[in-house]
Amino acid sequence: MVCPLLLLLLPQLVDQRKIAASQRTPANKLTEKERTEIIALCHQPEYQSLPPSQIVPILADQNQYIASESSFYRVLKDAEQVNRRGRMNKPRTVVKPKGYKAQAPNQVWSWDITFLASAVRGIFYKLYLIEDIFSRKIVGWEVHEQETAELAEKMGA
């Protein structure tokens, strides 16, 4: 059972912390002048093809500090300028390879090359392996010292 006195006090009880925190502005918030300076700096010819992760260290080498790397990214995002910078190709869409389904053994095989450690540190042998997809059994294998297209071609023949 709720105390009647508590019911009288409830309408007056409001958490003031949330209201005060939402109205407060951080002391280190970037000014509009600083935000404009960041955008102008990123548009300069020597920086226009570089991401903020490279611009900020270059400025630090010149004893200049405008804002942190994350602030650079935040300002550029607000200005809708966070994109691939420089002479990079656009990301290409890769067509998903065709999938194969085996209903019985010996219908679909898969092959792979795996590195095998040798007794000498840093030296590896290459295991060329053919596997049946349905039964997951090894159909064929060879071990070579190098990895070449000719060896892979012979393995498949």
N, C-alpha and C positions, 0 to 999 in steps of 0.2 A: 504494500500500500504506500502511496506517495504522500508525503507530509504536506498539509495544506499551506504551510508557511513557504515551502519550496515552490509551490505552484504560483504563489504571489510574486516570488523573486524571478522566476524563469523568463518572463517577457523582457526584463531589464538586463538579463545576462546575455551579452553578445561578445564573441571573441574579437577583440579590437586588434589583435596582432595581424590578422590577415588583411584587414583594411589598411592599417598603417604600412605594412610591407608593400602593398600594391601601389601606394601613392608615393613611396620613396624612390628617388632616382639614385643610382650608384654614383659615388664620388668620382670614380675613374671612367665614367661614360664618355665616349668620344664626342667632341663637339661637331657641329655641322662643318666647321672650317677644316677640322682634321679629316673628316670623312671625304670632303671634296679634295683635300690634298692627297689622300690615298688613291682616289680614282684618277686624278691628274698624273700622279707618279706612275701608275700602272699603264697609262696611255703614252708615256714617253717612249721614243723609238728604242732606247736601249733596254727597256723593261717590258715592252708590249708582248714579246713572245715568251716571257718567263712566268712561271707560277709564283705565288707568294712564298712558297717554300724555298725559292731561290732568291727572290727579291729582298726579303728581310735580312738574310745573312750578308748579301752584297752591301746593303745599307749599313749594317753593323760594322763591316770592314772599313767603311768610310766615316765611322763615328757618328752615324745618324740613326735616330730611333724615332719612328713616327708612331708605330703601334705593333702589337704582336702579330705573329703569323695568322693566328686564328681570327684576330680582328680584321686583318686584310681580307681573309676569306669571307667573313661575315659582311663586310662593307660591299665587296664585289657581288656577293649573293643578293644583297638588298638592291643593288643597281642592275641586277640580272646580267652580270658580266662574268659569272663563273662558268667557263666553258673551256674547251681545249684551246690553248694559246699556242701561237707559232705555226710552223709549217707542217703540222702533223696531219696525217690522213684521218678522215672520220672513221670511227669504229665500224668495222664491217660486220655484217650479219652472216654468220656461218650456217649453212644448211646442215641440219642434223643428219648424220649418216643413216642410211637405211638399216633397219634392224632385221635380224634373221632369227627365226624360231625353228628349233630342231624338234621333230616329233619322235625320232628314233635315233639310235647310234649311227655314226658315219654319214649323216646328212650335212652337217655344218661343222667345219673346223675353224679354229682360231689359232693365231701364232703370235709369239712375243719374243723379245730378246731381253734376257736378264743378266745382270752383272754378277759374276761369281768371284769372291775374294780368293787370291792366291796366297802362297806362303810368303811372298814378298809384299811388303807394305806399299800400297798405291798401285799395284798391278792387279788387273782384273781379267778374267776370262769372260767370254760372252757365250751364254747358253741360248741357242736358238731352239725354241720349243713349239711343237704343234700339238694342240689339244682338241679333243672332241668336245663340242659344247654340250651335247646331251648327257653323255656319261661322265664327262670331266676326266677322262683317261688320256694319258699321253699317247699320241699316235706316232710321233717321231721327235728326235732331238739330235743336236750336234753342238759341240763345244769348239770355239775358235778363239784365237788370240786377238783378232780385230773384228770390227763391225763394219761390213760393207754391203752394198746393195747386191753385188754379185753372189755373195754367200747366201743372202736371204732368198735370192731368186732360185738358186740351186736347191735350197731347202724345200721350196714349194713345188719343185718339179718332181 
